[in-house]
Amino acid sequence: MTTDISPEGLMAIYEALGAEPSGKIAVKLSTGENGSNYLRPELIGDLVQELGATIVECNTAYGGQRANTAMHYQVAEDHGYTAIADVDIMDEDGSMTLQVTGGDNLTENYVGAHFANYDYYVVLSHFKGHAMAGYGGAIKNISIGIASSEGKGHIHTGGKGGSMWSADQDSFLESMAEAGKSVTDYLDGNILYINVMNRLSVDCDCDGNPAEPDMHDIGILASLDPVAVDQACIDLVYGAEDGQSLVDRIESRNGLHTLEQAEKIGLGSREYQLVSIDE
C-alpha cells in the first residue's frame, strides 16, 4: 500500500509487487460514464505506457453511453484513454465461454471474445461504492468488468436469465465471485490487481451522476490476490473516521457476501498482511 495517489505512487506500488508480465499485456479498467469518477489518464498513463499495454473493457448491459461498441470507443476517447494507449472493447465481436468450477450458481461465464488475445492482465480498479454490488473493486472488475454484455446479464441473474434487475441479490454477489474465478483459472497466475482508493463515492463509475464523496482519499493497494486486496480496502473504509456512508452502502447490499463466496470457492484469501511502501 501507498498513500501517494500519483503517477509516481502508482508506478511504485506496481514495482513493489515484483511481477514480471510478458507477452501481450492488457490493462483492464472501467472507462466510466461521462461525469463519473473514472481513473484519470493523467494518473495511470505512465504505468500503462511502461507496460506497453492495451486498455481493455467490455460493453455495458444497462444502457448508458457505453452500451454499444461505437459509442464506447467514443467515451474512451473523450476520457483520454485513446491518447495514452490502444483501446480494445473486448466484446466487439461477441463472447467466448469460460468454464466455472466449484460455483453454486454458474457453470459458464461469458467474457469478451478478445479476452484470449492477451497473455497478462493488469486489473486496475477504482475502489468505490456500487448501487447493486455494495462496492466495486478487483473482484467486480474481473467478473462484471471482463464479462461481455451478454455475460453481465448472466452474472446479474445468477445464471437464470430474465431481468437482471429482479434477480436474487445473494445469487448475483456469489456469481460475481464465480465469474471472477473462471477468469483467474484461465489466466493461471498471469494477472495482478491494483485498487485506487480515491474519489470514494458511494456510487460506481457506471453512474454518470454519482454522489460526491464525503470521505477522504486513502491510497493505492496492490496484490496478486483479488480477494485480499478488496478485503484490505474494505477494512480501510471501515476503519476510516469518515467512511460511514460507504459502509452503509456496502452493508445495505450485503456486499461482503461477495468476499465470503470468493474465499469459499478458492478465488483468494480474506486474510492478508498490509505492507506500506511509504518511507
Disulfide bonds with the S-S distance in Angstrom:
none
